[in-house]
Structure formats: C-alpha cells, structure tokens
Amino acid sequence: MAAMDLRTEIREFLNSRRAHITPEQAGLPAYGGNRRVKGLRREEVALLAGVSVDYYVRMERGSLAGASDGVLDALASALQLDEAEREHLFRLARRSRAPGGPHRHRPAVTVRSTLRQVLDAISDAPAWICNGRYDVLAMNQLARALFSPVLADPRRPANTTRFVYLNPEAARGFFVDYDHIAGDAAAKLRMEAGRNPHDEELIALVGELSTCSELFRQRWASQDVRLHRSGRKRVHHPIVGRLDLDVESMELPAEPGLHLNVYTAPAGTPTADNLALLASWAATRQTPATEL
C-alpha cells in the first residue's frame, strides 16, 4: 500500500464529516423531503463556516494550503468536529502547506532501560508501552499475563490492532466490547497516519489489514479518528474471567510517539480481586517481566 494522496485524504475526510450532520443538527431548515445528499450540502457547510461556496468546494477537493487557522476553526465548528477530528483537520492543513518532499519522522521503536524499570516497579497494575501503530514494545509481568491471548501470535513486536482484525475469533472472545474496540483501533491508526503519513511500517500494517480484513476496510473507509485517552476496557481473561478495567493512556514527553498504558480497578471490586489472582498466576511463570 502506497502512502495516501493528501488531496484524497482531505476530500474523503471532509466529505465523510459533512455526511454525518443533518440540517436539523446544524440548526438549518431542511427544505423539501427528498434530499439527494446524505448530511449537509456543500453550500450549507459554506454558509455555516462563513466562506463562499466556491472556496469550500476547493477545500473539499483537497486544497487546504491557503486556509488560515481562523477558517479552519470555522470549518471545524460548522462540521461539529470533536477534538480528535479537529486535530486531524489541522494536521492535514499543515501537510498541505509544507514544502515538497516527504517528512520522514520516525516514531520511536525502542524503550529505554529506565522506562522498563518504571514498568517493573508497577507491580499491582498491568502496564505497557506502545507506539502509534499499537506495537507492543514493553510490558510488565501483569500486562504480559493480561494480554497473553495477544502475545500468543509469535510475530514480534506483537500488535494489538493486528490481533483485533486478523484473529477475530480470539479477539471477540477476549474483548467484551469487540465492535467498539475494533472501531477505536482503526480510528487510532487513522489518527496516526495523519501524524506520520510516510511511516513505512504503518503503511505496511494498514495494507496488510486492508488486504486481509473486510471489517478493517469498512472501518478505515469511515475516516473516523480517535485520540489515545482514558477509558474503560472490559475483557474476558481465559484464566481469571471477567475484568472491567479503567485505562489511562499517557504520552511520554521524552519519547515522542510512545504511550504508557496503565490498567487499574477500584479496591474491593471483583476486578481488583481477579487482578490479584492474575498476578499470582503470573508470578508462577518464568518469563522476565518486560521480556517480549
């Protein structure tokens, strides 16, 4: 899979966001009952953004190079973009303004020994470090135990998105909210593609998933984007059963592109008890904590 054409990305992203909003949601009258377009018309977006129809049409055709931050803000408001979508729009515009030639920022692929020490010091919660492609780069002992179904694939680095889409039977058995997880996984990869459009390993991963998974092709085509953030992850672990985990995903400022993910549960809950049981099971295994 080659790097996506920027104008195509812009066109498909804006078109998809426009299709998500009805005139009623935008506070506009919907004249007539037989609208031929899904969502807003281009002229309606132009009206809401305070630009001419011709100017908006040029933007939706992939020309964001001349758009000021004020225009982009107005467009984001007109399309009711969330934080991730707004950030993605501004990234696309920055790429449009950049001089010719790819910028090959390479996300970090290794984890410093001191960060591995941090992981090992977290003994009561699963903790792991990934990059924007969701390659598993380092884990503590409890995370290894938690994600044992993901690590069953011998390929290294293990990749959680590959597990979700290319091993769907196991993934559906592991993730209670599989459909939500699958949507988030594709959307976070789409966000990463906006950050690092020339990352050859990311391009290869998206190509592999697109070739092998119809579900991924559908989710990728939706143009949805997501940020790494806090949330809830519910899994059914093959050893200890159901775990309802609170997730914190934190960017590592000294390691651009890497994220520390920590999973916890309130004390006294069944999940906290099951995490303690999982820790006991993990302690019987011989694999060093951060060894993948």
C-alpha positions as CSV (number, residue, x, y, z in Angstrom):
1,M,0.0,0.0,0.0
2,A,1.5,3.4,-1.0
3,A,1.2,6.5,1.1
4,M,-2.3,8.0,0.6
5,D,-2.5,11.0,-1.6
6,L,-3.0,14.1,0.6
7,R,-5.8,15.6,-1.6
8,T,-7.7,12.3,-1.5
9,E,-7.4,12.2,2.3
10,I,-8.7,15.8,2.7
11,R,-11.5,15.2,0.2
12,E,-12.7,11.9,1.9
13,F,-12.3,13.2,5.4
14,L,-14.3,16.4,4.8
15,N,-16.9,14.6,2.7
16,S,-17.4,12.0,5.4
17,R,-17.8,14.6,8.2
18,R,-20.3,16.6,6.1
19,A,-22.3,13.4,5.6
20,H,-22.6,12.9,9.4
21,I,-24.6,16.1,10.1
22,T,-28.2,16.7,9.3
23,P,-29.6,20.2,8.7
24,E,-31.6,19.8,11.9
25,Q,-28.4,19.1,13.9
26,A,-26.8,22.1,12.3
27,G,-29.8,24.4,13.1
28,L,-30.7,24.8,9.5
29,P,-34.1,24.4,7.9
30,A,-34.5,21.2,5.8
31,Y,-36.5,22.3,2.7
32,G,-38.2,19.5,0.9
33,G,-38.3,15.9,1.9
34,N,-36.2,14.4,-0.9
35,R,-32.6,15.5,-0.3
36,R,-30.2,13.8,-2.7
37,V,-27.2,14.1,-0.4
38,K,-26.5,12.4,2.9
39,G,-26.0,15.0,5.6
40,L,-25.3,18.7,4.7
41,R,-24.9,20.1,1.2
42,R,-21.7,21.9,0.4
43,E,-23.4,25.2,0.3
44,E,-24.8,24.6,3.8
45,V,-21.3,24.0,5.1
46,A,-20.1,27.1,3.4
47,L,-22.9,29.1,5.0
48,L,-22.1,27.8,8.5
49,A,-18.4,28.3,8.1
50,G,-18.8,31.9,6.7
51,V,-17.0,31.2,3.4
52,S,-18.0,31.3,-0.2
53,V,-19.4,28.1,-1.7
54,D,-16.5,28.1,-4.3
55,Y,-14.0,28.4,-1.5
56,Y,-15.4,25.5,0.4
57,V,-15.7,23.4,-2.7
58,R,-11.9,24.0,-3.3
59,M,-11.2,22.9,0.3
60,E,-13.2,19.8,0.0
61,R,-11.4,18.9,-3.3
62,G,-8.2,18.8,-1.3
63,S,-6.9,22.3,-1.3
64,L,-6.3,23.4,2.3
65,A,-2.9,25.1,1.8
66,G,-4.3,28.6,1.8
67,A,-6.8,28.1,4.6
68,S,-6.0,30.2,7.7
69,D,-6.4,28.9,11.2
70,G,-9.5,31.1,11.6
71,V,-11.1,29.5,8.5
72,L,-10.1,26.0,9.8
73,D,-11.7,26.8,13.2
74,A,-14.9,28.0,11.5
75,L,-14.9,24.8,9.3
76,A,-14.4,22.6,12.4
77,S,-17.3,24.3,14.1
78,A,-19.5,24.0,11.0
79,L,-18.8,20.3,10.8
80,Q,-19.1,19.9,14.6
81,L,-15.8,18.2,14.8
82,D,-14.6,16.7,18.1
83,E,-11.2,17.2,19.5
84,A,-9.6,14.4,17.5
85,E,-11.3,15.3,14.3
86,R,-10.2,19.0,14.7
87,E,-6.6,18.0,15.4
88,H,-6.7,15.7,12.3
89,L,-8.0,18.6,10.1
90,F,-5.3,20.9,11.2
91,R,-2.6,18.3,10.6
92,L,-3.9,17.8,7.0
93,A,-3.8,21.6,6.5
94,R,-0.2,21.7,7.9
95,R,0.8,19.0,5.5
96,S,-0.8,20.9,2.6
97,R,1.3,24.0,3.5
98,A,4.6,22.1,3.9
99,P,7.2,22.3,1.1
100,G,7.5,19.4,-1.3
101,G,9.1,16.2,-0.2
102,P,8.1,13.7,2.5
103,H,9.0,14.5,6.1
104,R,10.1,11.1,7.4
105,H,9.6,11.5,11.2
106,R,10.2,8.0,12.6
107,P,8.3,7.2,15.8
108,A,10.4,5.6,18.5
109,V,10.7,1.8,18.2
110,T,12.8,1.0,21.3
111,V,12.2,1.6,25.0
112,R,14.9,2.9,27.3
113,S,16.0,0.8,30.2
114,T,14.8,3.3,32.7
115,L,11.3,3.1,31.3
116,R,11.4,-0.7,31.6
117,Q,12.4,-0.1,35.2
118,V,9.3,2.0,35.6
119,L,7.2,-0.8,34.2
120,D,8.7,-3.3,36.6
121,A,8.1,-1.0,39.5
122,I,4.3,-1.1,38.8
123,S,3.5,-4.4,40.4
124,D,-0.2,-4.2,41.1
125,A,-1.5,-3.0,37.7
126,P,-0.9,-4.1,34.1
127,A,1.3,-1.5,32.4
128,W,2.7,-1.5,28.9
129,I,4.3,0.8,26.3
130,C,3.3,1.1,22.7
131,N,3.9,3.3,19.7
132,G,1.2,4.9,17.5
133,R,0.9,1.7,15.4
134,Y,0.0,-0.1,18.7
135,D,3.1,-2.3,18.5
136,V,3.7,-3.7,22.0
137,L,7.2,-2.5,22.8
138,A,7.5,-3.4,26.6
139,M,5.2,-4.8,29.3
140,N,5.4,-5.5,33.0
141,Q,4.7,-9.0,34.2
142,L,1.0,-8.4,34.9
143,A,0.4,-6.9,31.4
144,R,2.0,-10.0,29.9
145,A,-0.4,-12.1,31.8
146,L,-3.4,-9.9,30.9
147,F,-2.6,-9.8,27.2
148,S,-1.5,-13.5,26.9
149,P,-4.0,-14.0,24.1
150,V,-2.5,-11.2,22.1
151,L,1.0,-12.4,22.7
152,A,0.1,-15.9,21.5
153,D,0.9,-14.7,18.0
154,P,4.7,-15.4,17.6
155,R,5.2,-12.2,15.5
156,R,7.2,-9.5,17.2
157,P,6.5,-6.9,18.0
158,A,3.1,-8.0,18.9
159,N,0.4,-5.6,17.6
160,T,-3.0,-5.2,19.3
161,T,-4.7,-4.0,16.1
162,R,-3.4,-6.9,14.1
163,F,-4.9,-9.2,16.9
164,V,-8.2,-7.4,16.7
165,Y,-8.6,-7.7,13.0
166,L,-6.6,-10.8,11.9
167,N,-7.6,-13.1,14.8
168,P,-11.2,-12.0,15.2
169,E,-12.4,-15.2,16.8
170,A,-9.9,-14.9,19.7
171,A,-10.4,-11.2,19.9
172,R,-14.1,-11.5,20.2
173,G,-13.7,-14.0,23.0
174,F,-11.2,-11.7,24.8
175,F,-12.8,-8.2,24.3
176,V,-16.3,-7.9,25.7
177,D,-17.0,-4.8,23.6
178,Y,-15.3,-6.1,20.4
179,D,-17.1,-3.9,17.9
180,H,-16.2,-0.8,19.9
181,I,-12.6,-1.9,20.3
182,A,-12.4,-2.6,16.5
183,G,-13.7,0.8,15.6
184,D,-11.3,2.5,18.0
185,A,-8.4,0.6,16.7
186,A,-8.9,1.6,13.1
187,A,-9.7,5.2,14.1
188,K,-6.4,5.5,16.2
189,L,-4.4,4.1,13.2
190,R,-6.1,6.7,11.0
191,M,-5.1,9.4,13.5
192,E,-1.5,8.1,13.5
193,A,-1.5,8.2,9.7
194,G,-2.3,11.9,9.9
195,R,0.7,12.3,12.2
196,N,3.2,10.2,10.3
197,P,1.9,9.7,6.8
198,H,5.3,8.4,5.5
199,D,5.8,5.8,8.2
200,E,6.6,2.8,6.1
201,E,5.8,0.3,8.8
202,L,2.4,2.0,9.4
203,I,1.7,1.9,5.7
204,A,2.6,-1.8,5.6
205,L,0.3,-2.5,8.6
206,V,-2.7,-0.7,7.0
207,G,-2.0,-2.5,3.8
208,E,-1.9,-5.9,5.5
209,L,-5.1,-5.2,7.5
210,S,-6.9,-3.9,4.4
211,T,-5.9,-6.9,2.4
212,C,-6.9,-9.5,5.0
213,S,-10.0,-8.0,6.8
214,E,-13.2,-6.7,5.2
215,L,-14.2,-5.3,8.6
216,F,-11.0,-3.2,8.7
217,R,-11.6,-1.9,5.2
218,Q,-15.0,-0.8,6.3
219,R,-13.8,0.9,9.5
220,W,-10.8,2.5,7.7
221,A,-13.1,3.9,5.0
222,S,-15.3,5.6,7.6
223,Q,-12.5,8.2,8.1
224,D,-13.1,8.2,11.9
225,V,-10.2,9.3,14.1
226,R,-9.6,8.9,17.8
227,L,-7.0,10.1,20.4
228,H,-5.2,7.9,22.9
229,R,-7.2,8.7,26.0
230,S,-8.6,7.4,29.3
231,G,-11.5,4.9,29.2
232,R,-12.8,1.6,30.2
233,K,-11.8,-1.8,28.8
234,R,-13.8,-4.9,29.5
235,V,-12.1,-8.3,28.8
236,H,-12.8,-11.9,29.5
237,H,-9.5,-13.4,30.5
238,P,-9.0,-17.2,29.9
239,I,-7.5,-17.7,33.4
240,V,-9.4,-15.4,35.8
241,G,-12.6,-14.4,33.8
242,R,-14.2,-11.0,33.5
243,L,-12.1,-7.9,34.2
244,D,-13.6,-4.4,34.0
245,L,-10.5,-2.1,33.8
246,D,-10.0,1.6,33.9
247,V,-7.4,2.7,31.4
248,E,-5.1,5.6,31.4
249,S,-3.0,6.2,28.3
250,M,-0.3,8.8,28.7
251,E,2.1,10.2,26.1
252,L,5.8,10.1,27.2
253,P,7.1,13.6,26.6
254,A,10.7,12.5,26.4
255,E,9.8,9.8,23.8
256,P,7.6,11.3,21.1
257,G,5.2,8.8,19.7
258,L,5.3,6.4,22.7
259,H,2.4,5.9,25.1
260,L,2.3,4.4,28.6
261,N,-0.9,2.5,29.2
262,V,-1.9,1.5,32.8
263,Y,-4.9,-0.6,33.7
264,T,-6.5,-0.4,37.2
265,A,-9.6,-1.3,39.2
266,P,-11.1,0.2,42.4
267,A,-10.1,-1.7,45.5
268,G,-12.6,-4.2,46.8
269,T,-14.2,-4.8,43.4
270,P,-14.4,-8.3,41.7
271,T,-12.0,-7.0,39.1
272,A,-9.4,-6.0,41.7
273,D,-9.7,-9.4,43.2
274,N,-9.3,-11.0,39.8
275,L,-6.3,-8.8,39.1
276,A,-4.7,-10.1,42.3
277,L,-5.4,-13.7,41.2
278,L,-3.9,-12.9,37.8
279,A,-0.8,-11.5,39.5
280,S,-0.4,-14.7,41.5
281,W,-0.7,-16.8,38.3
282,A,1.8,-14.6,36.5
283,A,4.3,-15.0,39.4
284,T,4.4,-18.7,38.6
285,R,5.6,-18.1,35.1
286,Q,9.3,-17.9,34.3
287,T,9.4,-15.2,31.7
288,P,11.1,-12.0,32.8
289,A,8.7,-9.2,33.4
290,T,9.5,-6.9,30.4
291,E,10.8,-9.6,28.1
292,L,8.7,-10.0,24.9
